[in-house]
């Protein structure tokens, strides 16, 4: 088993492409994006599709990275989250194939 870092970024849909560019620009070799269905935070509930423009929809980007990429990613993503609704979770994980991340 090999130690890696798992990133889970939940960000509003209008910032999605910028988030992807940040991941790729920082050397992330892969990620998966999923639509978020609904949520609750900061005293407010939201549901996907209740806004006709979909501007309030949220997306989750999940990636497993080597810990050497974390400092630059963390700085870039903090700037992104500062300008948009979003949350970043970082956790330690173990993977079978070291060369894939």
KOLKE-113330 format. One line per 10 residues: number of its first residue (from 1); their letters; for each residue x, y, z of N, C-alpha, C. Coordinates in steps of 0.1 Angstrom, whole numbers, m for minus. Last residue first. Layout:
N
NUM = A = X:Y:Z:X:Y:Z:X:Y:Z | ...
# end
This chain:
101
101 = XXXXXXXXXX = m9:77:m95:m12:90:m89:0:99:m88 | m1:53:m104:m13:58:m110:m16:72:m105 | 20:42:m90:23:48:m102:11:55:m109 | 9:27:m68:16:40:m66:17:48:m79 | m18:10:m62:m9:13:m74:m3:27:m73 | m33:10:m39:m25:m2:m43:m15:1:m53 | m33:35:m13:m37:30:m26:m28:18:m29 | m47:53:15:m37:43:10:m42:37:m3 | m50:88:25:m55:75:20:m44:66:16 | m58:116:43:m48:107:40:m55:94:36
91 = XXXXXXXXXX = m77:144:30:m75:133:39:m64:124:34 | m94:174:28:m82:168:25:m80:156:35 | m120:193:13:m116:183:24:m103:176:19 | m132:225:8:m122:216:4:m119:206:16 | m161:242:m5:m154:236:6:m144:226:1 | m178:272:m16:m171:259:m18:m165:254:m5 | m186:299:m35:m191:290:m25:m184:277:m27 | m158:320:m43:m170:313:m47:m174:305:m34 | m134:332:m35:m143:340:m45:m156:333:m48 | m123:313:m19:m125:326:m14:m134:335:m22
81 = XXXXXXXXXX = m119:292:m36:m130:291:m27:m133:305:m21 | m96:302:m50:m108:299:m57:m120:299:m47 | m77:304:m29:m81:316:m37:m94:314:m44 | m76:277:m22:m80:286:m12:m85:299:m19 | m65:266:m46:m79:263:m43:m84:272:m32 | m38:276:m44:m47:279:m56:m62:277:m52 | m29:264:m20:m29:278:m22:m39:283:m33 | m33:237:m26:m40:243:m14:m40:258:m16 | m15:233:m47:m30:231:m49:m37:238:m38 | 9:237:m34:5:246:m45:m10:245:m47
71 = XXXXXXXXXX = 9:215:m14:11:229:m11:6:239:m22 | 3:190:m29:m6:196:m20:m3:211:m17 | 22:176:m43:14:185:m50:5:194:m41 | 34:158:m25:42:169:m30:34:179:m38 | 16:137:m21:16:148:m11:25:160:m16 | m2:128:m50:10:127:m42:11:139:m33 | m38:124:m49:m26:130:m54:m14:126:m45 | m70:118:m61:m60:112:m53:m46:117:m58 | m100:138:m62:m87:134:m68:m78:128:m57 | m132:150:m71:m124:141:m62:m111:137:m69
61 = XXXXXXXXXX = m154:175:m70:m142:170:m78:m134:162:m67 | m188:182:m72:m177:177:m64:m166:171:m73 | m208:211:m77:m201:200:m83:m190:195:m73 | m241:227:m75:m227:224:m70:m221:211:m76 | m261:253:m88:m258:239:m87:m243:238:m82 | m267:279:m92:m265:275:m78:m262:261:m77 | m272:281:m119:m260:288:m114:m257:284:m99 | m293:270:m133:m283:261:m127:m271:268:m121 | m314:286:m141:m301:288:m148:m290:278:m143 | m334:278:m124:m335:275:m138:m322:277:m145
51 = XXXXXXXXXX = m329:261:m95:m326:274:m101:m326:271:m116 | m333:236:m88:m344:245:m84:m341:259:m90 | m312:218:m95:m323:220:m105:m334:230:m100 | m304:206:m64:m301:207:m78:m313:209:m86 | m312:226:m35:m314:213:m43:m310:216:m58 | m304:237:m3:m304:239:m17:m307:226:m24 | m308:256:28:m309:243:20:m309:247:5 | m288:274:51:m296:273:39:m296:260:33 | m270:276:72:m284:279:75:m293:279:63 | m246:267:62:m247:282:65:m262:286:67
41 = XXXXXXXXXX = m261:241:44:m250:247:50:m252:262:52 | m271:213:26:m275:222:37:m262:228:43 | m280:199:m6:m271:202:6:m278:211:15 | m280:178:m35:m286:188:m26:m277:189:m14 | m264:166:m55:m278:166:m56:m285:177:m47 | m236:174:m75:m241:173:m61:m256:174:m62 | m220:155:m101:m229:166:m97:m234:163:m83 | m184:150:m100:m198:145:m98:m207:156:m96 | m153:142:m115:m163:152:m111:m177:146:m111 | m121:130:m108:m135:127:m112:m144:138:m107
31 = XXXXXXXXXX = m88:132:m120:m98:135:m111:m111:131:m116 | m52:131:m126:m65:126:m128:m75:131:m117 | m28:143:m121:m29:134:m133:m43:128:m135 | m19:176:m113:m28:164:m110:m30:156:m122 | m4:199:m118:2:186:m120:m6:174:m116 | m16:223:m117:m7:219:m105:m1:205:m107 | m32:223:m139:m20:232:m139:m11:229:m127 | m53:206:m131:m44:202:m141:m31:210:m141 | m64:221:m110:m60:208:m107:m49:204:m118 | m71:245:m124:m61:245:m113:m56:232:m110
21 = XXXXXXXXXX = m89:236:m142:m77:241:m147:m66:242:m136 | m110:228:m124:m103:218:m132:m90:223:m138 | m117:254:m115:m112:244:m106:m104:233:m113 | m127:265:m139:m115:271:m133:m109:261:m123 | m150:248:m142:m139:248:m152:m126:254:m146 | m165:256:m118:m160:242:m121:m149:242:m130 | m177:279:m111:m163:278:m109:m157:265:m113 | m205:274:m116:m198:284:m124:m182:284:m122 | m211:254:m96:m209:251:m110:m202:261:m118 | m193:256:m65:m204:260:m73:m201:258:m88
11 = XXXXXXXXXX = m177:227:m51:m176:241:m56:m189:244:m65 | m159:206:m32:m173:209:m36:m173:224:m39 | m133:185:m34:m136:199:m36:m151:200:m40 | m113:164:m19:m127:165:m23:m130:179:m23 | m83:146:m22:m89:159:m22:m104:157:m26 | m61:124:m5:m74:125:m12:m80:139:m11 | m28:115:m8:m37:125:m3:m50:124:m12 | m11:84:0:m15:95:m9:m24:104:m2 | 9:56:5:3:67:11:1:78:1 | 4:23:m6:11:35:m8:3:47:m2
1 = X = 8:m12:0:0:0:0:9:12:0
# end
